[in-house]
Amino acid sequence: MKNSEKYKNYIHIGTSDKDALADLVMKAKGPKRSMRRFAEDIGVNPSTLSRIINKKTCGSNTIEIIIKIAENADPDSGVTTEMLLIANGMVLQDNLNKTENIKKLRNSVLGIVVNELYSRGYSVSHVYQTPPYTILNSVLGKCYIDFCVESNALGIENSIWVFDILTTIHRNELNKEASIDRIRQWILMYVGMIAFNEDKINKISILFPEKDVYYSILEYVKGFHLHNAFSLIYIDIENSCIGEEYIIKDSQESIVFKLNDTDQCNDNDEFENRIVYDISTQFYD
């Protein structure tokens, strides 16, 4: 069994803490070993470690690299695999229900959405994360969503784009397939929500941090036809980008995150040159 299998219950909820990770990697190297030798021991290119040390990575590192660093750490460094994984933006799946981890996941997803809009040349005039902006009407009553963005991305100045995050990874009471079935039921609720709120929102998008769940739900909705803009979005948290957007509509006009715009998701060299905006100081509810 690969060592990475031992840590399969660790999941990405955000980008790495660059300062903490750089410090841990330096400690893991130890005082007597060169960075080149450390890279050789790990089995990676020295530039990989250099990006971590110099805080040039965008997104998180693969779990395989993190484990190799831990396995080859200086015995006197005190650096553990768990410490490195946490610094890499990962937590135990069982701990995702903790308030601070849910908040970190939401903020990470929000940051990715805003940065992807900026990278495509759109403006973002406001982000709302609190009521009344995050309360929408539905057939079941009032529903709370994660955040909404005021932007020109939909072809209308100051249009309101609503986002909600759906994931199975913190639903320990259900197996994954049961969780996906529940998400399918929620999708119908979101579809109905558009009609109840079309006077105050321009688009609803459901965000999926899990790629397999995204594609499972995508297959489910392919037969849907809606007058209003409604989309599914796969969020690649590990690489801090949007992997794909699929819009449920008769027209493709409202797709903002086109697939051919996101090829850099898998290109680590491109990440070094991407501008990352600090949303925490730019927007207020």
Secondary structure by P-SEA (a helix, b strand, c coil): ccccccccccccccccaaaaaaaaaaaaacccccaaaaaaaacccaaaaaaaaaccccccccaaaaaaaaaaccccccccaaaaaaaaccccccccccaaaaaaaaaaaaaaaaaaaaaacccccccccccccccccccccccccccccccccccccbbbbbbbbbbccccccccaaaaaaaaaaaaaaaaaaaaaccccccbbbbbbccaaaaaaaaaaacccccccccbbbbbccccccccccccccccccccccccccccccccaaaaaabbbbcccccccc
